[in-house]
Amino acid sequence: MRKLHLIWVTSRMHIEIYKYPAWTDVVEIETWCQSEGRIGTRRDWILKDYANGAVIGRATSKWVMMNQDTRRLQKVTDDVRDEYLIYCPKAPRWLP
């Protein structure tokens, strides 16, 4: 991606917070790629209270690929897709 001057840009994000953590609370964040398209991908998060494992928030976002020089959206090529798909689960995952 760097050689092609490509960057990921967040185009949409939806966040739900059920309980805000206190200043000294430890928060565990789990994230994964959910689905892919021609110019982008979706990434989801679960936020948990580390002390008791309770889900305190959820988020989902849409990321698109852009050329950093021209600022135009770019299609995700097979080479780039192969780079990031190793971090995506094979089967779709649903938020608990």
C-alpha positions in Angstrom: 0.0 0.0 0.0 2.8 2.4 0.8 4.4 1.9 -2.6 1.1 2.7 -4.2 0.5 5.7 -2.0 -2.7 4.2 -0.6 -4.2 4.9 2.8 -7.3 3.8 4.8 -9.8 6.5 5.7 -12.8 6.2 8.0 -15.9 7.2 6.1 -18.6 6.2 8.7 -18.6 5.3 12.3 -21.4 4.3 14.7 -20.6 4.1 18.4 -22.8 2.9 21.3 -21.6 3.4 24.8 -23.7 1.7 27.5 -21.5 2.7 30.5 -18.7 5.2 30.5 -15.6 3.9 32.3 -14.1 5.8 35.3 -10.7 7.4 35.0 -8.8 4.4 36.5 -10.9 1.7 34.9 -9.1 -0.6 32.4 -11.0 -1.1 29.1 -10.4 -4.1 26.8 -11.1 -3.5 23.1 -11.6 -6.3 20.7 -11.7 -5.5 17.0 -12.0 -7.4 13.7 -12.8 -7.0 10.0 -16.4 -7.9 9.3 -16.8 -7.7 5.5 -15.1 -6.3 2.4 -16.2 -4.5 -0.7 -14.6 -3.1 -3.8 -13.3 0.1 -2.3 -13.4 -0.6 1.4 -14.1 -2.8 4.4 -16.1 -2.8 7.7 -14.5 -3.0 11.1 -16.3 -3.7 14.3 -15.3 -3.3 18.0 -16.5 -4.5 21.4 -15.5 -2.5 24.4 -15.4 -4.4 27.7 -14.7 -3.6 31.4 -11.5 -5.6 32.0 -12.4 -6.2 35.7 -15.6 -8.1 35.1 -15.8 -8.7 31.3 -19.1 -6.7 30.9 -19.7 -5.2 27.5 -19.7 -1.4 28.0 -19.9 -0.4 24.3 -19.9 -1.4 20.7 -18.8 0.3 17.5 -18.8 -0.3 13.7 -17.1 1.6 11.0 -16.7 1.7 7.2 -13.1 2.2 5.9 -12.4 3.2 2.3 -9.2 3.1 0.4 -7.8 6.4 -0.9 -4.8 7.6 -2.9 -3.0 9.9 -0.5 -1.7 12.2 -3.3 -4.9 12.6 -5.3 -7.4 12.2 -2.4 -9.5 10.0 -4.7 -11.1 6.7 -3.7 -9.4 3.7 -5.1 -10.6 0.1 -5.7 -9.0 -2.4 -3.4 -6.7 -4.5 -5.7 -6.1 -8.2 -5.1 -2.6 -7.6 -3.8 -3.8 -5.1 -1.2 -6.7 -7.4 -0.3 -4.3 -10.3 0.3 -2.3 -8.0 2.6 -5.2 -7.3 5.0 -7.4 -10.4 4.7 -5.0 -12.4 6.8 -6.3 -10.3 9.7 -9.9 -10.9 8.9 -11.9 -14.0 10.2 -12.9 -16.5 7.6 -16.5 -16.7 8.8 -18.6 -13.6 9.6 -18.7 -12.7 13.3 -21.7 -11.2 15.0 -21.6 -8.8 17.9 -22.6 -10.4 21.2 
